[in-house]
Amino acid sequence: MNIASKVAVERADERLPSFGEATRVWARIGLLSFGGPAGQIALMHRELVEERRWIGEERFLHALNYCMLLPGPEAQQLAVYIGWLLHRTLGGLIAGLLFVLPGALVMLGLSILYVTLRHVPLVDGLFFGVKAAVLAIVIEAGVRISRRALRNGAMVAVAAAAFILLFLFKVPFPAIILGAGFVGWLGHRIRPDWFGNGSRHGAAGPASVGLIDGLLARGELAHVRPSAAKAIAVLAVWLPLWLGPVALLWLLTGSGSVWTQIGSFFSTMAVVTFGGAYAVLAYVAQAAVDGFGWLKPGEMLDGLGLAETTPGPLILVLQFVGFLAGFRAPGSLPPLLAGSFGALLTLWVTFAPCFLWIFLGAPYVEALRGNRGLSAALGAITAAVVGVIANLALWFGLHVLFHEVRSMAILGLEPDLPVLASLDWRAALLSAAAAIMLLRFKLGMMPVLAACAVAGVLLKGGLG
């Protein structure tokens, strides 16, 4: 028996938290989960590992590594995973829902305010400043991820290839992710050191041991044991819960309705959103703006700015997209009601799969431990995400800094390029200031957003 197991057994008399106690903690985490996935994971680590010792360091990181293999928001899935460990399926449901609901309610309220007050000069100035700050935030995220992900020339090459394929050749985002995963898996067979995926979330010092570890060491948590019957039961429940509403809307409203489009499009996104919200936003933005016509280019930036200021996963920006899609194609419904339904539908098809991935895969997570081929595929995908974020920053930058962007023919390709004479000097000034605050002075996201919002009002004359 190793040291961790001995300590776990010695602490066997300590009880796990009651369901009510755990619910209060998950509610607290949901209300305070600002700062993107890094901040959210750090918050859960402090609350669950350091302060309450419900779960040990190694198991926390093992669960996190599994969640990073999955599409969707890893921080929310980590909450579902730990809630499931503590109190089975109901515990996972409560943890995951409370992680999302506070931010979702705030985001719905902000979406309603956006469509009702968007053209008020003060509000217009606020969003002008927020968009400039968001551009800098996306650039900062790309810099941060690239420092962690691009450890050698092979990973730099994957990132560059992803950027070129997206920007010049307009290759679909899912194809980029799948291709990168295959390159990582194949690269591991040729040169294992190319895409090796070492621990990215390690902590210094000896690993702590939690209450869950003691129960697992003694084999008392029967629900964590995998079985084919459990897997079939999970699929039988969660696949209809996820896709049933989409199929019903297709039958009731037809394949061309906005509801069917929202359900099918965001269900697809739920399967391919590797790398977090920033990685998928460019693809979503281009589809929502150019494909479906749900949004204007600047509005995607507005939605991202709103999502940055709310608790919960950044992927809640998709709720804003669904709201505007329903609001602008309400059919026989009042526009605000249609928008709210669009937001709810987007939430459902975005987050229902997250519960499926955990409840189906968590019992088998030990089988994934040490799988180097899978880790190499993830490493290549993470490298590709850097290129995807670079494309996202460029796409956003073009639409923030320039009033006019056109597809221009160059060597048989048609990339989107700006009309230089349409440069907005105010947006350029604010974006540069925000980048300096973030990258040079390491200011927090919220102070930068607030400062740029105030500056946007002043520059746009929103107080006049």
Phi, psi and omega in degrees: 000129181282174185299317181300318180294321179298316179296321181297317180293321180298334181263022185296335183282350179280137187270152170287157180294150174292165180298320179294319179297316179296321179299318179296322179291317179296324177295319178298316180297318180298324181283335185252009189274063173270170170091015178075181185300324181297313178294322181292318178295319178297321178297314179296321179299316180295316184288318191261328182263307188280312187275313186260340179055040175286329181223145182279165183302310185296318181290324176301313181291325177296316177297319179296317179299322177296316181296330179287344175282345189264153167289154178102179183285114186295328181293317178295321179292327175296320176298317178299316182300310183290321175300322177294319177301318184288311190222038174061208185297317180297321177297319177295320178298312182296315181299314182291319180293316181290338175289331186260320193300316180303313179294324180295319178294318178297318182295323177295316178298318179293325178296319178295316177297325182297313183282339181267334185238009188303325187265006170291130185308319180298314181292321178299318178295320178300313181290329175300314178292321181296320180298319178296319178294321181297322177302315178295324179295319179295318178298316179298321178296319178297318178297316182296315181291322181296324179297326181276325191268324188269083187269348181202178183296326180297319180289324175299319180296319178296317179297315180296319179296319179298316179298313183296316181296324179285310188285314185271319186257354177054041176292136181301144181304313180303324180294325178298314183294313180296319179297318179297318178299320179293319179298318178297316180296316180292319179299325179297326181287334181270307181224096185302336183278350182295309187240026177301136187246082178291176180296128180255355186231023182293159179232150179284155176092172181292145181289136177280159180241136184249176181298320180300323183298324178296316179295319179294323180297329180265002177070029185270346180265085187295333185289349180274353182281128182285150173202152180296324181296318178296317181298317179295320179296318179297314179297320182295331180271311193275331175296313176295323178298321181286305190264346179302310178301324179294315179296320180296317178295324177296318179292322185278325188243351179091163185289339183267000182286156180296329181292317177294321178297315179299311183298314183286320182294311184284338170294320175296317179300325181296338181269336188242009185277057172286143175092005175087181188296318183301325183292325186267347187297322180298317180294316179296316181299314181294321178292316183291327182273305187272326184276302185266338182073026180285327187228163166265157185307315182293337183288332176295321176294321176301315180297320178295321176298319177296317181295327179294336185263000182251155172289165177095180184297143177296338180296352174299347174301332178296330176299319177299318178297314179297324178297311181294325178298313178291321181298324184268353174223063190283345185064233181271358182271153170301141186305316181294323177293318178296320178297318179295322178293321177298320178295317180296317179297318178297316177302315185298308186284345176278319189257337177303319178297333180299321177292321178300312182301319183285309184296329179279316190265335185303319178298339181259008188298329179295331179291337179277343183295128179082004178283099188288327178297318178293321177297322178294320177298319178295321179299319179292322178297319178298321176296317178298326179300326177299315177295323178296317180292324176298319177294321177298314180298319179294316180298313178297316183300318178301319185274343175275317189272340183235141178282338185225127178230132183231153169279122183240136182282121178222114177055041178082359178252164182227067178288157176277120182232152184277154166274111191300328181292347183265013180300133176262105185296330181293317178295320179297318179297314181294318181295319178296318179296318179296319179297320179295318180297321183281311189274324184269313186260358174056036177288157179288162183298316184295314176300323180293316177300316182295316181296318180291324177298315178296316179296325178296320177298316181294317182290327180272356180072031184289347179267355183276000000 
